[in-house]
Amino acid sequence: MTSQHQRPATSATPVIVNPSHLHDPTPNGYSTAVITPAAGRLAFISGQGGQDRTGTLSPDFAAQVEQAYANLAAVLAALGARPDQVVKLTVYVVGHDMSKLGILTENVARMFGDTLPAQTLVPVPKLAIDPMLFEVEAVALLD
């Protein structure tokens, strides 16, 4: 199988794999697969919503997405990790439609650049609290 590797394989970094015979997912802000090194430790990061440090949620979807990724960045920093160590994202979007995809892709590109993790988007009718419109959980390679 021919693959497009976007980052070189080393013993300490994940390898991004986008098979050339499949649709290129990178314009949509994700990679098809990410391989982690056998010796790496994984951190499973709980869903981060768009609450600021006081617990306030903006009613605006774009503002919640931006804040959720800022919250994810803060968790990564607390773990001593960088965005390029995230290997998998799962995002939950209330009332997802194509108008929200651009906002999501823009925020992923801003945080991860060309090091796009594998990602799944799950449309949902509701999240843990009523005003929450977006949540992102992550798996990061720490070593």
C-alpha positions as CSV (number, residue, x, y, z in Angstrom):
1,M,0.0,0.0,0.0
2,T,1.4,3.4,-0.9
3,S,1.1,6.1,1.8
4,Q,1.7,9.7,2.1
5,H,3.7,10.3,5.3
6,Q,3.6,13.8,6.4
7,R,6.2,13.4,9.1
8,P,9.3,11.2,9.2
9,A,9.2,8.1,11.4
10,T,11.5,8.1,14.5
11,S,11.4,6.0,17.6
12,A,9.9,8.9,19.6
13,T,7.3,10.5,17.3
14,P,4.0,9.4,15.8
15,V,3.8,8.7,12.1
16,I,0.9,10.2,10.1
17,V,-0.4,7.9,7.3
18,N,-2.7,9.1,4.5
19,P,-2.9,6.4,1.9
20,S,-2.5,7.9,-1.6
21,H,-5.4,5.8,-3.0
22,L,-7.9,7.4,-0.6
23,H,-9.3,10.9,-0.5
24,D,-6.8,13.4,1.0
25,P,-8.4,14.3,4.4
26,T,-5.9,17.1,5.3
27,P,-8.0,19.9,3.8
28,N,-10.7,18.9,6.3
29,G,-8.3,19.1,9.2
30,Y,-7.4,15.5,10.0
31,S,-5.2,12.5,9.0
32,T,-6.4,9.0,8.1
33,A,-4.2,7.2,10.6
34,V,-1.5,7.9,13.1
35,I,0.9,5.2,14.3
36,T,2.4,5.6,17.8
37,P,5.8,4.2,18.8
38,A,5.7,1.0,20.9
39,A,7.5,2.5,23.8
40,G,5.3,5.6,24.1
41,R,3.0,6.6,27.0
42,L,-0.4,7.7,26.0
43,A,-2.5,10.4,27.8
44,F,-6.3,10.2,27.4
45,I,-7.6,13.7,27.7
46,S,-11.2,14.2,28.7
47,G,-13.6,16.2,26.6
48,Q,-12.8,19.9,26.7
49,G,-15.7,22.3,26.2
50,G,-15.9,26.0,25.5
51,Q,-16.1,27.1,29.1
52,D,-13.7,29.8,30.2
53,R,-12.0,29.5,33.6
54,T,-15.1,30.8,35.3
55,G,-17.3,28.2,33.7
56,T,-19.0,30.7,31.4
57,L,-20.0,29.5,27.9
58,S,-20.5,31.9,25.0
59,P,-23.7,31.3,23.1
60,D,-21.6,31.5,19.9
61,F,-20.4,28.2,18.3
62,A,-17.2,29.7,16.9
63,A,-16.3,31.2,20.3
64,Q,-16.9,27.8,22.0
65,V,-14.7,26.0,19.6
66,E,-11.9,28.4,19.9
67,Q,-12.1,28.3,23.8
68,A,-12.3,24.4,23.7
69,Y,-9.0,24.3,21.7
70,A,-7.4,26.8,24.1
71,N,-8.5,24.6,27.0
72,L,-7.0,21.5,25.2
73,A,-3.7,23.4,24.7
74,A,-3.7,24.2,28.4
75,V,-4.1,20.6,29.3
76,L,-1.3,19.6,26.9
77,A,1.0,22.2,28.5
78,A,0.1,20.9,32.0
79,L,1.2,17.4,30.7
80,G,4.4,18.7,29.3
81,A,3.1,17.9,25.8
82,R,2.8,19.8,22.5
83,P,0.0,19.8,19.9
84,D,2.1,17.7,17.5
85,Q,2.0,14.9,20.1
86,V,-1.8,14.5,19.8
87,V,-2.5,11.4,17.8
88,K,-6.4,11.3,18.0
89,L,-9.2,13.7,18.4
90,T,-12.9,13.0,18.8
91,V,-15.1,16.1,18.5
92,Y,-18.8,16.3,19.4
93,V,-20.9,19.0,17.7
94,V,-24.5,19.8,18.6
95,G,-26.6,20.3,15.6
96,H,-23.8,19.8,13.1
97,D,-24.2,21.0,9.6
98,M,-21.7,21.9,6.9
99,S,-21.6,25.6,7.9
100,K,-19.7,24.5,11.1
101,L,-17.1,22.5,9.2
102,G,-15.1,25.6,8.2
103,I,-14.9,26.8,11.9
104,L,-13.7,23.3,13.0
105,T,-11.1,23.0,10.3
106,E,-9.8,26.5,10.9
107,N,-9.3,25.8,14.6
108,V,-7.6,22.4,14.0
109,A,-5.3,24.0,11.4
110,R,-4.4,26.8,13.8
111,M,-3.5,24.4,16.6
112,F,-1.9,21.5,14.7
113,G,-0.6,23.0,11.5
114,D,0.6,20.3,9.2
115,T,0.7,17.7,12.0
116,L,-3.0,16.7,11.8
117,P,-4.1,14.0,14.2
118,A,-6.6,11.3,13.3
119,Q,-10.0,12.7,14.0
120,T,-13.7,11.7,14.3
121,L,-16.6,14.1,14.2
122,V,-19.7,13.0,16.0
123,P,-22.9,15.0,15.5
124,V,-25.0,14.9,18.7
125,P,-28.3,16.4,19.8
126,K,-27.0,17.5,23.2
127,L,-23.9,17.6,25.4
128,A,-23.4,17.4,29.2
129,I,-24.9,20.9,29.8
130,D,-27.5,22.6,27.6
131,P,-25.6,25.7,26.4
132,M,-22.6,23.5,25.4
133,L,-22.3,23.3,21.6
134,F,-18.9,21.7,21.1
135,E,-16.5,19.3,22.9
136,V,-13.1,17.9,21.9
137,E,-11.3,14.9,23.5
138,A,-7.8,13.8,22.7
139,V,-5.2,11.1,22.9
140,A,-1.6,12.4,23.2
141,L,1.7,10.6,23.0
142,L,3.8,11.7,25.9
143,D,7.1,10.0,25.2
